[in-house]
Amino acid sequence: MAIKKYKPYTPSRRFMIGYDFSDLTAKSPEKSLTKSVGRTGGRNNQGRVTTRWMWGWHKRLLRLVDFQGYDKCDIPGKVATVEYDPYRTARIALINFVDGEKRYVLAWKNITVGEEVMNGVNSPIKAGNRKQLKDIPEGMNIFNLEVTPFSKGKLIKSAGSYASLVGRDEQQKVVFVKMPSGEVRKFNEDCWATIGELSNDQHQNVVIGKAGRQRWLGRKPRVLGKNMNPVDHPHGGWEGHSPIGSKRWPKSFAGKNVSAGIKTRRGKKWSNKFIVTKRTKN
């Protein structure tokens, strides 16, 4: 995948960076694997705003992506197309299995049309094949990782991301996985994951460039609380872009303390026992 820059014929175009979509092989999705999803604009069933800064987006279809794969074990398939998905940063691939079924999966780095894929124990160790962690050698990169066995992939699904297998404990039947954050975490060896790295690793270099492009994505401008009225935010009021007017600490929209150093995560969480090494600080 490559990115492209634009000629600066307007101020917003000067620093804008977008996709060139040269890695895509199809313009329209598979109709049988799409679904129309409504838009709420951040409002609930009473019409009240429950999620701020949301506003309608460009019309789009939801692609039904398969995050499991363990129900297609030992059934070969071929990559038919590499497509764009408006609901995610990574690319998706349409797989045609020999039994006639078609499925969307997350596309991996350096994917090619016609490439063969297969899930299960008998599948070779190559990018795109989905296997259990106990069958993947140490040092391999993985993505679309399960948290509990035979559920569905929930971790490492954004563009260009991957985790690494750094060790295993056969007595406890756990595998040690180094996450993209640097955290080393224990997973059950029966969890499924896909070998390789996710596609579209240049997504981090995209520059939106203008507010209108953010509106296409469904995001309204985020306004500072001190620019609002007192009825809308604890920092609101006074004249123009004035200080927050609080003698104690900054507050959230709901009036809670948000000053630096206040921890919001619960210290004792049930999943802390799976952390071997905490994530590295940026």
Backbone as CSV, one residue per row, in Angstrom:
resi,resn,N_x,N_y,N_z,CA_x,CA_y,CA_z,C_x,C_y,C_z
1,MET,0.830,-1.188,0.000,0.000,0.000,0.000,0.865,1.237,0.000
2,ALA,0.431,2.260,-0.706,1.179,3.503,-0.756,0.232,4.660,-0.461
3,ILE,0.821,5.763,-0.088,0.048,6.968,0.185,0.384,8.017,-0.859
4,LYS,-0.447,9.020,-0.950,-0.229,10.061,-1.945,-0.416,11.428,-1.312
5,LYS,0.310,12.397,-1.854,0.178,13.785,-1.442,-0.549,14.561,-2.534
6,TYR,-1.043,15.733,-2.175,-1.847,16.522,-3.098,-1.151,17.844,-3.410
7,LYS,-1.464,18.392,-4.560,-0.954,19.712,-4.889,-1.625,20.752,-3.995
8,PRO,-0.867,21.707,-3.469,-1.433,22.660,-2.504,-2.191,23.801,-3.174
9,TYR,-3.259,23.479,-3.897,-4.035,24.530,-4.531,-5.035,25.167,-3.572
10,THR,-5.179,24.608,-2.361,-5.918,25.256,-1.272,-5.125,25.042,0.009
11,PRO,-5.336,25.865,1.033,-4.597,25.665,2.291,-4.805,24.288,2.910
12,SER,-6.017,23.745,2.800,-6.266,22.440,3.411,-5.577,21.312,2.650
13,ARG,-5.327,21.511,1.357,-4.664,20.495,0.555,-3.157,20.467,0.773
14,ARG,-2.602,21.486,1.364,-1.142,21.607,1.412,-0.499,20.453,2.169
15,PHE,-1.077,20.051,3.289,-0.475,18.987,4.098,-1.309,17.712,4.082
16,MET,-2.342,17.652,3.255,-3.216,16.485,3.228,-2.504,15.286,2.611
17,ILE,-2.673,14.127,3.236,-2.118,12.869,2.750,-3.225,11.826,2.784
18,GLY,-3.393,11.095,1.703,-4.437,10.080,1.623,-3.932,8.801,0.998
19,TYR,-4.842,7.851,0.817,-4.499,6.588,0.181,-4.470,6.750,-1.341
20,ASP,-3.661,5.944,-1.988,-3.756,5.872,-3.443,-4.531,4.633,-3.895
21,PHE,-4.860,3.734,-2.944,-5.689,2.552,-3.189,-5.111,1.645,-4.282
22,SER,-3.804,1.688,-4.467,-3.188,0.838,-5.485,-3.161,-0.631,-5.073
23,ASP,-3.365,-0.908,-3.779,-3.339,-2.282,-3.309,-4.676,-2.981,-3.440
24,LEU,-5.738,-2.256,-3.820,-7.062,-2.849,-3.940,-7.239,-3.488,-5.303
25,THR,-8.005,-4.576,-5.337,-8.249,-5.282,-6.592,-9.733,-5.317,-6.956
26,ALA,-10.600,-4.721,-6.137,-12.037,-4.687,-6.426,-12.609,-3.387,-5.894
27,LYS,-13.575,-2.831,-6.624,-14.194,-1.573,-6.217,-15.482,-1.770,-5.422
28,SER,-16.237,-2.822,-5.734,-17.507,-3.060,-5.046,-17.407,-4.338,-4.223
29,PRO,-18.061,-4.394,-3.067,-17.965,-5.570,-2.198,-18.861,-6.711,-2.668
30,GLU,-18.682,-7.862,-2.060,-19.550,-9.014,-2.287,-20.894,-8.760,-1.601
31,LYS,-21.979,-8.707,-2.378,-23.280,-8.303,-1.844,-23.781,-9.244,-0.765
32,SER,-23.495,-10.529,-0.897,-23.986,-11.486,0.083,-23.300,-11.353,1.435
33,LEU,-22.194,-10.623,1.487,-21.441,-10.455,2.734,-21.483,-9.018,3.232
34,THR,-22.514,-8.280,2.853,-22.664,-6.903,3.312,-23.982,-6.735,4.055
35,LYS,-24.040,-5.673,4.841,-25.221,-5.408,5.649,-25.339,-3.903,5.850
36,SER,-26.545,-3.389,5.789,-26.780,-1.968,6.011,-27.010,-1.716,7.500
37,VAL,-26.310,-0.736,8.038,-26.401,-0.404,9.461,-26.885,1.031,9.601
38,GLY,-27.839,1.239,10.462,-28.368,2.579,10.676,-27.404,3.466,11.442
39,ARG,-27.702,4.752,11.455,-26.872,5.729,12.154,-27.702,6.449,13.203
40,THR,-27.108,6.693,14.345,-27.835,7.296,15.467,-27.502,8.763,15.675
41,GLY,-26.365,9.224,15.172,-25.944,10.591,15.457,-25.604,10.817,16.918
42,GLY,-25.312,9.717,17.647,-24.973,9.823,19.060,-26.168,9.921,19.973
43,ARG,-27.371,9.667,19.462,-28.584,9.804,20.266,-29.184,8.440,20.603
44,ASN,-29.872,8.381,21.746,-30.502,7.132,22.158,-31.935,7.070,21.646
45,ASN,-32.730,6.119,22.159,-34.091,5.951,21.670,-35.028,7.068,22.120
46,GLN,-34.554,7.940,23.009,-35.333,9.098,23.432,-34.934,10.365,22.692
47,GLY,-33.962,10.246,21.783,-33.512,11.403,21.027,-32.523,12.283,21.747
48,ARG,-32.025,11.819,22.885,-31.062,12.616,23.655,-29.638,12.213,23.294
49,VAL,-28.754,13.188,23.294,-27.354,12.940,22.947,-26.687,12.206,24.102
50,THR,-26.273,10.985,23.857,-25.549,10.196,24.855,-24.078,10.038,24.495
51,THR,-23.716,10.259,23.251,-22.317,10.233,22.810,-22.044,11.520,22.052
52,ARG,-21.224,12.363,22.658,-20.966,13.664,22.043,-20.008,13.548,20.862
53,TRP,-20.017,14.568,20.049,-19.120,14.746,18.912,-19.382,13.729,17.798
54,MET,-20.551,13.133,17.783,-20.916,12.252,16.680,-21.921,12.950,15.780
55,TRP,-21.822,12.709,14.494,-22.733,13.263,13.515,-22.732,12.334,12.317
56,GLY,-23.766,12.344,11.516,-23.875,11.409,10.395,-22.628,11.344,9.550
57,TRP,-22.426,10.228,8.906,-21.236,10.037,8.083,-21.629,9.701,6.652
58,HIS,-20.646,9.451,5.862,-20.898,9.065,4.484,-21.587,7.699,4.466
59,LYS,-22.482,7.515,3.524,-23.213,6.260,3.432,-22.241,5.101,3.204
60,ARG,-22.447,3.994,3.948,-21.511,2.883,3.875,-22.219,1.575,4.179
61,LEU,-21.622,0.485,3.748,-22.122,-0.855,4.012,-21.154,-1.590,4.931
62,LEU,-21.714,-2.322,5.867,-20.905,-3.113,6.796,-20.512,-4.428,6.138
63,ARG,-19.217,-4.702,6.092,-18.730,-5.979,5.581,-18.714,-6.997,6.718
64,LEU,-19.289,-8.167,6.486,-19.349,-9.219,7.497,-18.041,-9.993,7.463
65,VAL,-17.137,-9.626,8.359,-15.796,-10.219,8.390,-15.796,-11.410,9.344
66,ASP,-15.147,-12.488,8.943,-15.034,-13.689,9.761,-13.815,-13.550,10.664
67,PHE,-14.057,-13.476,11.985,-12.969,-13.390,12.948,-12.710,-14.725,13.647
68,GLN,-13.399,-15.789,13.231,-13.245,-17.092,13.877,-12.328,-17.990,13.056
69,GLY,-12.849,-18.569,12.012,-12.019,-19.370,11.115,-11.852,-20.814,11.519
70,TYR,-12.128,-21.177,12.794,-11.889,-22.543,13.216,-12.952,-23.514,12.698
71,ASP,-14.065,-22.992,12.144,-15.075,-23.870,11.555,-14.784,-24.180,10.089
72,LYS,-13.642,-23.708,9.569,-13.227,-24.015,8.190,-11.868,-24.716,8.197
73,CYS,-11.647,-25.565,9.193,-10.357,-26.247,9.303,-10.148,-27.215,8.144
74,ASP,-8.924,-27.232,7.643,-8.480,-28.159,6.601,-9.285,-28.025,5.311
75,ILE,-9.889,-26.860,5.095,-10.601,-26.590,3.846,-9.821,-25.503,3.112
76,PRO,-9.159,-25.831,2.017,-8.340,-24.828,1.314,-9.203,-23.716,0.709
77,GLY,-8.587,-22.581,0.560,-9.236,-21.449,-0.076,-8.225,-20.592,-0.804
78,LYS,-8.729,-19.708,-1.656,-7.862,-18.804,-2.409,-8.328,-17.373,-2.237
79,VAL,-7.369,-16.456,-2.244,-7.673,-15.035,-2.140,-8.237,-14.571,-3.471
80,ALA,-9.479,-14.100,-3.449,-10.125,-13.644,-4.680,-9.887,-12.162,-4.919
81,THR,-10.092,-11.342,-3.888,-9.920,-9.899,-4.014,-9.358,-9.327,-2.718
82,VAL,-8.751,-8.162,-2.825,-8.340,-7.353,-1.676,-9.148,-6.066,-1.738
83,GLU,-9.912,-5.753,-0.687,-10.889,-4.687,-0.756,-10.728,-3.695,0.392
84,TYR,-11.382,-2.566,0.213,-11.427,-1.502,1.227,-12.611,-1.731,2.155
85,ASP,-12.424,-1.487,3.426,-13.502,-1.601,4.407,-13.642,-0.260,5.111
86,PRO,-14.776,0.427,4.955,-14.923,1.755,5.566,-15.029,1.725,7.082
87,TYR,-15.235,0.557,7.666,-15.384,0.448,9.112,-14.102,0.089,9.840
88,ARG,-12.994,-0.092,9.108,-11.744,-0.446,9.769,-10.568,0.134,8.998
89,THR,-9.414,0.162,9.648,-8.226,0.751,9.054,-7.476,-0.234,8.168
90,ALA,-7.547,-1.526,8.488,-6.863,-2.530,7.683,-7.706,-2.896,6.464
91,ARG,-7.087,-3.521,5.484,-7.793,-4.016,4.320,-8.420,-5.377,4.637
92,ILE,-9.379,-5.777,3.832,-9.987,-7.089,3.982,-9.814,-7.870,2.678
93,ALA,-9.865,-9.192,2.791,-9.675,-10.060,1.625,-10.863,-11.002,1.511
94,LEU,-11.313,-11.222,0.290,-12.392,-12.168,0.022,-11.768,-13.520,-0.301
95,ILE,-12.136,-14.538,0.490,-11.601,-15.885,0.327,-12.670,-16.779,-0.290
96,ASN,-12.320,-17.465,-1.369,-13.185,-18.461,-1.996,-12.698,-19.847,-1.584
97,PHE,-13.491,-20.545,-0.755,-13.125,-21.884,-0.317,-13.576,-22.913,-1.354
98,VAL,-12.933,-24.080,-1.325,-13.212,-25.108,-2.325,-14.614,-25.691,-2.159
99,ASP,-15.226,-25.542,-0.970,-16.581,-26.043,-0.780,-17.637,-25.069,-1.303
100,GLY,-17.203,-23.941,-1.902,-18.125,-22.991,-2.507,-18.468,-21.799,-1.646
101,GLU,-18.066,-21.780,-0.386,-18.397,-20.668,0.507,-17.406,-19.518,0.324
102,LYS,-17.908,-18.306,0.502,-17.084,-17.107,0.443,-17.089,-16.424,1.802
103,ARG,-15.938,-15.915,2.187,-15.832,-15.213,3.467,-14.834,-14.065,3.344
104,TYR,-15.112,-13.016,4.133,-14.164,-11.917,4.285,-13.277,-12.195,5.499
105,VAL,-11.991,-11.931,5.361,-11.045,-12.014,6.475,-10.186,-10.764,6.459
106,LEU,-9.493,-10.507,7.554,-8.560,-9.391,7.606,-7.363,-9.692,6.709
107,ALA,-7.007,-8.742,5.868,-5.896,-8.936,4.939,-4.566,-8.727,5.655
108,TRP,-3.591,-9.517,5.300,-2.269,-9.446,5.904,-1.301,-8.717,4.979
109,LYS,-0.137,-8.444,5.486,0.868,-7.697,4.731,1.379,-8.530,3.569
110,ASN,1.552,-7.888,2.410,2.056,-8.513,1.191,1.122,-9.607,0.672
111,ILE,-0.168,-9.432,0.860,-1.141,-10.390,0.356,-1.239,-10.265,-1.161
112,THR,-1.472,-11.372,-1.842,-1.593,-11.386,-3.296,-2.838,-12.176,-3.705
113,VAL,-3.467,-11.761,-4.784,-4.633,-12.465,-5.301,-4.195,-13.826,-5.842
114,GLY,-4.964,-14.862,-5.529,-4.622,-16.223,-5.929,-3.845,-16.986,-4.885
115,GLU,-3.457,-16.322,-3.808,-2.704,-16.974,-2.741,-3.587,-17.983,-2.020
116,GLU,-3.039,-19.135,-1.691,-3.792,-20.184,-1.009,-3.687,-20.017,0.499
117,VAL,-4.813,-20.251,1.173,-4.872,-20.178,2.629,-5.606,-21.413,3.136
118,MET,-5.305,-21.756,4.404,-5.987,-22.878,5.038,-5.832,-22.758,6.546
119,ASN,-6.856,-23.103,7.280,-6.854,-23.039,8.729,-6.707,-24.440,9.315
120,GLY,-6.195,-24.486,10.538,-6.139,-25.756,11.241,-4.728,-26.269,11.452
121,VAL,-4.674,-27.473,12.029,-3.384,-28.070,12.397,-2.555,-28.393,11.170
122,ASN,-3.199,-28.836,10.118,-2.473,-29.297,8.929,-2.052,-28.167,7.993
123,SER,-2.409,-26.936,8.310,-2.043,-25.815,7.447,-0.565,-25.467,7.636
124,PRO,0.108,-25.035,6.578,1.530,-24.674,6.700,1.713,-23.381,7.495
125,ILE,2.950,-23.197,7.949,3.284,-21.990,8.710,3.580,-20.877,7.717
126,LYS,2.550,-20.097,7.368,2.716,-18.989,6.441,1.678,-17.923,6.761
127,ALA,1.953,-16.703,6.308,1.066,-15.573,6.592,-0.324,-15.824,6.013
128,GLY,-1.333,-15.519,6.815,-2.713,-15.669,6.385,-3.387,-16.913,6.909
129,ASN,-2.607,-17.920,7.328,-3.196,-19.148,7.856,-3.516,-18.971,9.338
130,ARG,-4.655,-19.504,9.739,-5.122,-19.348,11.117,-4.945,-20.673,11.857
131,LYS,-4.267,-20.598,13.002,-3.956,-21.791,13.784,-4.099,-21.482,15.261
132,GLN,-4.078,-22.538,16.077,-4.051,-22.358,17.518,-2.641,-21.989,17.961
133,LEU,-2.547,-21.285,19.086,-1.248,-20.800,19.544,-0.276,-21.946,19.819
134,LYS,-0.790,-23.111,20.223,0.096,-24.236,20.514,0.741,-24.790,19.247
135,ASP,0.189,-24.474,18.081,0.732,-24.965,16.817,1.565,-23.925,16.080
136,ILE,1.745,-22.744,16.673,2.519,-21.666,16.040,3.883,-21.599,16.711
137,PRO,4.978,-21.635,15.956,6.315,-21.592,16.567,6.584,-20.259,17.271
138,GLU,7.491,-20.303,18.198,7.902,-19.092,18.903,8.623,-18.146,17.936
139,GLY,8.443,-16.857,18.179,9.061,-15.841,17.340,8.204,-15.394,16.169
140,MET,7.084,-16.074,15.904,6.213,-15.699,14.790,5.344,-14.510,15.171
141,ASN,5.023,-13.684,14.185,4.100,-12.572,14.372,2.673,-13.053,14.103
142,ILE,1.728,-12.538,14.882,0.333,-12.947,14.764,-0.564,-11.725,14.879
143,PHE,-1.828,-11.900,14.455,-2.852,-10.871,14.638,-4.200,-11.562,14.753
144,ASN,-5.259,-10.783,14.978,-6.620,-11.317,15.145,-6.623,-12.416,16.207
145,LEU,-6.201,-12.067,17.409,-5.987,-13.018,18.499,-7.225,-13.130,19.378
146,GLU,-7.545,-14.359,19.777,-8.656,-14.606,20.695,-8.230,-14.381,22.138
147,VAL,-9.186,-14.018,22.989,-8.943,-13.906,24.428,-9.314,-15.204,25.121
148,THR,-10.426,-15.815,24.725,-10.837,-17.123,25.218,-10.949,-18.060,24.027
149,PRO,-10.593,-19.337,24.203,-10.588,-20.266,23.065,-11.966,-20.441,22.435
150,PHE,-11.967,-20.540,21.123,-13.161,-20.816,20.324,-14.253,-19.763,20.538
151,SER,-13.847,-18.513,20.609,-14.813,-17.406,20.633,-14.698,-16.665,19.303
152,LYS,-13.896,-15.626,19.248,-13.556,-14.952,18.003,-12.413,-14.000,18.274
153,GLY,-11.682,-13.628,17.241,-10.563,-12.723,17.410,-11.009,-11.347,17.877
154,LYS,-10.396,-10.851,18.942,-10.777,-9.562,19.516,-9.603,-8.601,19.652
155,LEU,-8.384,-9.097,19.540,-7.205,-8.268,19.742,-6.401,-8.177,18.457
156,ILE,-5.691,-7.038,18.292,-4.735,-6.826,17.202,-5.456,-6.928,15.862
157,LYS,-6.309,-5.938,15.592,-7.070,-5.944,14.343,-6.961,-4.624,13.591
158,SER,-6.117,-3.694,14.043,-5.972,-2.416,13.359,-4.795,-2.464,12.392
159,ALA,-4.746,-1.506,11.499,-3.801,-1.510,10.383,-2.349,-1.568,10.863
160,GLY,-1.579,-2.476,10.265,-0.153,-2.556,10.509,0.258,-3.151,11.835
161,SER,-0.678,-3.588,12.660,-0.336,-4.073,13.997,-0.047,-5.576,13.971
162,TYR,0.673,-6.035,14.973,0.974,-7.456,15.134,1.501,-7.686,16.538
163,ALA,1.405,-8.929,16.998,1.989,-9.359,18.261,2.989,-10.469,17.964
164,SER,3.787,-10.836,18.964,4.827,-11.842,18.773,4.747,-12.895,19.865
165,LEU,4.939,-14.158,19.494,5.033,-15.241,20.462,6.455,-15.274,21.015
166,VAL,6.583,-15.096,22.328,7.908,-15.001,22.928,8.233,-16.177,23.832
167,GLY,7.287,-17.064,24.068,7.566,-18.220,24.916,6.299,-18.995,25.213
168,ARG,6.475,-20.135,25.901,5.331,-20.952,26.266,5.656,-21.760,27.517
169,ASP,4.621,-22.158,28.235,4.731,-23.002,29.422,3.831,-24.208,29.183
170,GLU,4.428,-25.352,28.862,3.639,-26.528,28.511,2.920,-27.122,29.706
171,GLN,3.443,-26.922,30.923,2.771,-27.455,32.103,1.463,-26.716,32.384
172,GLN,1.511,-25.382,32.315,0.307,-24.581,32.538,-0.541,-24.430,31.279
173,LYS,-0.015,-24.894,30.133,-0.706,-24.804,28.848,-1.050,-23.359,28.503
174,VAL,-0.049,-22.492,28.650,-0.202,-21.087,28.300,0.919,-20.686,27.355
175,VAL,0.654,-19.636,26.587,1.625,-19.074,25.652,1.820,-17.613,26.004
176,PHE,3.063,-17.149,25.969,3.385,-15.767,26.288,3.441,-14.962,24.990
177,VAL,2.637,-13.927,24.929,2.513,-13.100,23.727,2.899,-11.678,24.065
178,LYS,3.797,-11.111,23.268,4.175,-9.714,23.421,3.254,-8.870,22.564
179,MET,2.452,-8.019,23.207,1.458,-7.215,22.522,2.103,-6.011,21.843
180,PRO,1.380,-5.327,20.959,1.949,-4.135,20.304,2.363,-3.039,21.293
181,SER,1.766,-2.998,22.466,2.126,-1.988,23.460,3.414,-2.317,24.195
182,GLY,3.935,-3.539,24.004,5.105,-3.978,24.735,4.770,-4.857,25.916
183,GLU,3.506,-4.967,26.248,3.076,-5.806,27.363,3.172,-7.278,26.985
184,VAL,3.680,-8.087,27.893,3.738,-9.534,27.712,2.614,-10.146,28.519
185,ARG,1.768,-10.914,27.856,0.560,-11.434,28.491,0.417,-12.930,28.202
186,LYS,-0.178,-13.634,29.160,-0.411,-15.070,29.017,-1.747,-15.333,28.330
187,PHE,-1.742,-16.282,27.394,-2.956,-16.707,26.709,-3.038,-18.227,26.747
188,ASN,-4.264,-18.726,26.747,-4.473,-20.163,26.655,-3.935,-20.661,25.320
189,GLU,-3.256,-21.804,25.340,-2.649,-22.312,24.107,-3.680,-22.768,23.076
190,ASP,-4.948,-22.890,23.482,-5.992,-23.281,22.537,-6.608,-22.089,21.805
191,CYS,-6.186,-20.866,22.150,-6.700,-19.682,21.458,-6.199,-19.672,20.011
192,TRP,-7.021,-19.133,19.127,-6.689,-19.073,17.705,-6.130,-17.705,17.352
193,ALA,-5.227,-17.687,16.384,-4.647,-16.440,15.888,-4.229,-16.654,14.434
194,THR,-4.089,-15.560,13.718,-3.666,-15.605,12.318,-2.194,-15.228,12.227
195,ILE,-1.441,-15.967,11.449,-0.013,-15.724,11.311,0.218,-14.535,10.381
196,GLY,1.172,-13.663,10.756,1.562,-12.551,9.901,1.307,-11.211,10.546
197,GLU,1.416,-10.167,9.726,1.164,-8.795,10.149,0.003,-8.241,9.339
198,LEU,-0.740,-7.322,9.939,-1.886,-6.748,9.252,-1.458,-5.789,8.148
199,SER,-2.310,-5.652,7.165,-2.023,-4.816,5.999,-2.219,-3.340,6.317
200,ASN,-1.916,-2.521,5.322,-2.140,-1.072,5.380,-1.335,-0.425,6.501
201,ASP,-0.046,-0.761,6.581,0.786,-0.222,7.651,1.102,1.253,7.461
202,GLN,0.793,1.837,6.304,1.020,3.260,6.082,-0.145,4.121,6.566
203,HIS,-1.122,3.511,7.182,-2.283,4.261,7.668,-1.889,5.337,8.677
204,GLN,-0.826,5.099,9.434,-0.398,6.059,10.445,0.113,7.364,9.828
205,ASN,0.432,7.367,8.537,0.946,8.561,7.886,-0.136,9.406,7.221
206,VAL,-1.391,8.955,7.289,-2.479,9.697,6.668,-2.746,10.978,7.458
207,VAL,-2.900,12.106,6.749,-3.230,13.396,7.346,-4.598,13.818,6.820
208,ILE,-5.542,14.029,7.725,-6.915,14.352,7.324,-6.953,15.650,6.524
209,GLY,-6.330,16.695,7.026,-6.163,17.910,6.231,-7.239,18.957,6.396
210,LYS,-8.491,18.572,6.572,-9.552,19.563,6.682,-10.701,19.002,7.516
211,ALA,-11.503,19.904,8.041,-12.598,19.500,8.917,-13.672,18.725,8.164
212,GLY,-13.865,19.053,6.887,-14.894,18.375,6.116,-14.622,16.897,5.959
213,ARG,-13.351,16.537,5.848,-13.002,15.127,5.730,-13.278,14.376,7.020
214,GLN,-13.139,15.072,8.163,-13.516,14.466,9.439,-15.020,14.269,9.520
215,ARG,-15.801,15.175,8.939,-17.248,15.035,8.960,-17.702,13.833,8.141
216,TRP,-16.971,13.535,7.067,-17.298,12.339,6.286,-17.140,11.076,7.134
217,LEU,-16.210,11.132,8.093,-15.974,9.996,8.976,-16.939,9.949,10.148
218,GLY,-17.834,10.936,10.238,-18.831,10.941,11.304,-18.389,11.635,12.573
219,ARG,-17.397,12.510,12.500,-16.859,13.163,13.693,-17.112,14.658,13.637
220,LYS,-17.791,15.160,14.641,-18.033,16.595,14.745,-16.833,17.272,15.402
221,PRO,-16.700,18.580,15.229,-15.604,19.294,15.906,-15.733,19.202,17.421
222,ARG,-14.641,18.946,18.087,-14.623,18.869,19.548,-14.305,20.249,20.113
223,VAL,-15.206,20.769,20.917,-15.095,22.130,21.435,-14.599,22.087,22.873
224,LEU,-13.704,22.999,23.228,-13.226,23.092,24.605,-14.363,23.489,25.538
225,GLY,-14.315,22.959,26.748,-15.355,23.256,27.713,-15.419,24.726,28.091
226,LYS,-14.275,25.409,28.117,-14.279,26.815,28.516,-14.818,27.726,27.425
227,ASN,-15.078,27.173,26.235,-15.735,27.950,25.192,-17.250,27.778,25.210
228,MET,-17.749,26.951,26.145,-19.191,26.697,26.215,-19.849,27.625,27.234
229,ASN,-21.146,27.481,27.343,-21.911,28.191,28.358,-21.884,27.410,29.668
230,PRO,-22.165,28.069,30.802,-22.139,27.352,32.086,-23.098,26.170,32.137
231,VAL,-24.185,26.231,31.397,-25.147,25.130,31.423,-24.627,23.904,30.686
232,ASP,-23.634,24.100,29.828,-23.137,23.000,29.003,-21.887,22.334,29.564
233,HIS,-21.122,23.042,30.398,-19.871,22.475,30.904,-19.455,23.211,32.167
234,PRO,-18.814,22.505,33.135,-18.343,23.201,34.350,-17.325,24.296,34.082
235,HIS,-16.607,24.225,32.950,-15.618,25.253,32.618,-16.241,26.423,31.857
236,GLY,-17.505,26.336,31.518,-18.116,27.334,30.655,-18.424,28.636,31.360
237,GLY,-18.697,29.654,30.555,-19.046,30.963,31.088,-17.978,32.010,30.842
238,TRP,-18.224,33.199,31.362,-17.335,34.342,31.212,-17.269,34.761,29.744
239,GLU,-16.192,35.423,29.390,-16.133,36.056,28.072,-15.127,35.334,27.187
240,GLY,-15.611,34.784,26.102,-14.728,34.204,25.098,-13.873,33.075,25.627
241,HIS,-12.622,33.064,25.186,-11.682,31.986,25.506,-10.988,32.312,26.826
242,SER,-11.761,32.325,27.896,-11.242,32.695,29.212,-10.808,31.459,29.984
243,PRO,-10.108,31.634,31.097,-9.718,30.471,31.912,-10.934,29.697,32.410
244,ILE,-10.682,28.511,32.953,-11.774,27.620,33.329,-12.528,28.115,34.550
245,GLY,-11.920,29.010,35.344,-12.635,29.584,36.471,-12.783,28.655,37.654
246,SER,-11.944,27.623,37.747,-12.017,26.678,38.859,-10.779,26.824,39.727
247,LYS,-10.980,26.925,41.045,-9.866,27.099,41.962,-9.251,25.765,42.364
248,ARG,-9.942,24.671,42.115,-9.439,23.383,42.574,-8.755,22.605,41.449
249,TRP,-9.516,22.111,40.509,-8.951,21.255,39.463,-9.854,21.281,38.234
250,PRO,-9.325,20.895,37.085,-10.181,20.780,35.893,-11.212,19.680,36.072
251,LYS,-12.338,19.851,35.422,-13.428,18.895,35.559,-13.874,18.404,34.187
252,SER,-14.476,17.240,34.193,-15.020,16.676,32.973,-16.396,17.260,32.698
253,PHE,-17.003,16.829,31.609,-18.354,17.264,31.269,-19.345,16.916,32.373
254,ALA,-19.092,15.787,33.069,-19.972,15.347,34.145,-19.580,15.920,35.500
255,GLY,-18.516,16.746,35.567,-18.117,17.362,36.818,-17.107,16.587,37.628
256,LYS,-16.507,15.546,37.039,-15.533,14.751,37.777,-14.130,15.327,37.614
257,ASN,-13.278,15.026,38.606,-11.902,15.506,38.597,-11.126,14.808,37.490
258,VAL,-10.480,15.598,36.604,-9.703,15.029,35.509,-8.277,15.566,35.519
259,SER,-7.809,16.034,36.667,-6.449,16.562,36.732,-5.446,15.436,36.594
260,ALA,-4.221,15.789,36.221,-3.183,14.797,35.975,-2.869,14.026,37.254
261,GLY,-2.655,12.727,37.091,-2.287,11.894,38.216,-3.449,11.157,38.847
262,ILE,-4.660,11.427,38.421,-5.817,10.736,38.973,-6.040,9.462,38.172
263,LYS,-5.962,8.318,38.834,-6.132,7.043,38.161,-7.615,6.742,37.976
264,THR,-7.966,6.298,36.800,-9.349,5.966,36.501,-9.560,4.464,36.326
265,ARG,-8.490,3.714,36.191,-8.604,2.261,36.030,-8.609,1.595,37.389
266,ARG,-9.451,0.590,37.537,-9.476,-0.152,38.786,-8.163,-0.892,38.986
267,GLY,-7.615,-0.813,40.184,-6.336,-1.449,40.446,-6.416,-2.958,40.414
268,LYS,-7.422,-3.526,41.075,-7.600,-4.974,41.127,-8.586,-5.389,40.047
269,LYS,-8.057,-5.855,38.945,-8.889,-6.327,37.859,-8.629,-7.808,37.651
270,TRP,-9.664,-8.551,37.320,-9.538,-10.007,37.245,-8.515,-10.450,36.216
271,SER,-8.302,-9.635,35.181,-7.380,-10.030,34.119,-5.932,-9.656,34.412
272,ASN,-5.657,-8.997,35.548,-4.274,-8.619,35.868,-3.370,-9.837,36.043
273,LYS,-3.944,-10.978,36.411,-3.130,-12.174,36.655,-2.505,-12.709,35.372
274,PHE,-3.004,-12.264,34.218,-2.453,-12.726,32.953,-1.301,-11.851,32.460
275,ILE,-1.051,-10.731,33.129,0.029,-9.834,32.715,1.346,-10.328,33.295
276,VAL,2.310,-10.609,32.431,3.639,-11.034,32.868,4.556,-9.829,33.006
277,THR,4.561,-8.970,31.991,5.340,-7.735,32.005,4.434,-6.598,31.568
278,LYS,4.410,-5.516,32.320,3.553,-4.381,31.982,4.045,-3.717,30.713
279,ARG,3.144,-2.966,30.085,3.464,-2.340,28.817,4.539,-1.285,28.988
280,THR,5.291,-1.041,27.935,6.347,-0.040,27.970,5.738,1.350,27.883
281,LYS,6.325,2.298,28.577,5.839,3.669,28.564,6.357,4.376,27.316
282,ASN,5.477,5.135,26.680,5.860,5.871,25.483,6.555,7.180,25.847
